[in-house]
């Protein structure tokens, strides 16, 4: 990560407009340098400047562990490794990720929670209020019924009655959406023949179906061709990454964020299929307090 912030990055850090950031630099209020006609802001000096402006008791916050929690996504998981970010992962579903963000036991969480008017934003506000967390779009992706290689006679949720189905854990947003769809179609889990153990990641669900241990599961279209599965698309959803703002500019997170904007990431998304990166990087929420 560069030792210097651009004007846009400084404005984002301070939650001000770029014009105001220019004004701070012009008046000499914020540490800056000029290089070839461009304003740059030494990151360490800006942080020191902010700390010097603090009022009230000085309370040191413990460091956030370098962990990305929340929902498992095969493309994001690949990027975390390939980018060399050094961030660890703990995938146990979107709602578990929100809980870990709230307890500050993770720097970030991947979320794909379907809401009445969109995705993730209201759930994040309900869990953390206006805490200084930024919600950044990673991709739009296709979800639906994944079917084992030997199953081709399931066309929708109504056809799941009596069928062997692999479920996800209750903290997974996909499982809550699946249960809601069952209700919409006049079914409950009691009408299915679920496996005794759930799949805790998207890939575990796909592998279970590939091995013909179940006939159907509610999973990602991106994994269908990889595991030779049939796919019945039913939903489009937005995958976001919720990040504590004080971890956003740290080296591990910046490595990841730079990588997901690379051509390599775009190419890998195309290879998977089922992803739309049109909105990649769009900020859908930026908590105010901190």
C-alpha positions, 0 to 999 in steps of 0.5 A: 500500500502506498505511504501516501493518500490521494485527495479522493482517499483523504476525502473518503477517510475524513468523510468530506467532499474532495473540494473540502480536502483541497481547501484543507491542503491549501490552508495548510491544515492537513499534512500534504506534499506536492509532487509534479502538480499533484497533492499527496497526503502522507498517511502516517502524518494524517493519522497523527494529525487526526489523533492530535485533534482528538478530545476527551479521554484517550482510549486505545481500541484493541486491534481488529484481527485480520479476519474476513468472516461472513458468507463463503463466496468462491470468487472472493475466497480465491481473491483473498488467497491470490492477492497475498492479502494475508487475511484469514477467513471464518465462513459461517454465513452472513448473519454470523459475519454481522455478529463477528463485526459487532463483536469486533472479532473480524475486520470485514464480513461478506454479506448477501442478505435479501431485503425488501428494498435491496441487499445488506444495508438495513441488516447492517444498520440493524446490527451495528447502527451507524458504526464506522463500517463501509459496505462495498459491492463485490458482485451481482451473482446468480443463485438457485437450485443446484441439482446433482448430475443424476437429477434433471426432473426438478424445475423449481421449489414445488418439486422438492417435496420428498427429495433429498436436499442438502441444507445450509446452516441457519446463520447462512442468508441463503438458508433463510431465503430458502426457508422463505421460498419453501413457505411461499410454495406451501412447503416446510423442511418437514416436506423434504428429506434433508441430509443429517448434516448441513453444508457450511460453505457454498463449495461444500454444498456443490461437492455434496451434490457432485457426489450424489449424496443429495439431489438438490441444494440452494446454491450458486450458479457459479459452481454448476459447471465446475462440479458438473451440476444442473442449475435452475436459476431463481434469484439474483443477489448482491454480494457486498463486503462490510469493512470496519473503516479503521481497517480499510486503509491497512495493508492487508485490506488494501491488497485485497481491494486493489486485487479485486479491481484487477484484470485478473479478478475480472478474468477469473469471474468470467471463468466461473460464470454467474457473476456480474461485476458492473457495480464492483466497488460501489459504496452502499453504506458508510457509517458515520460514527466512530 
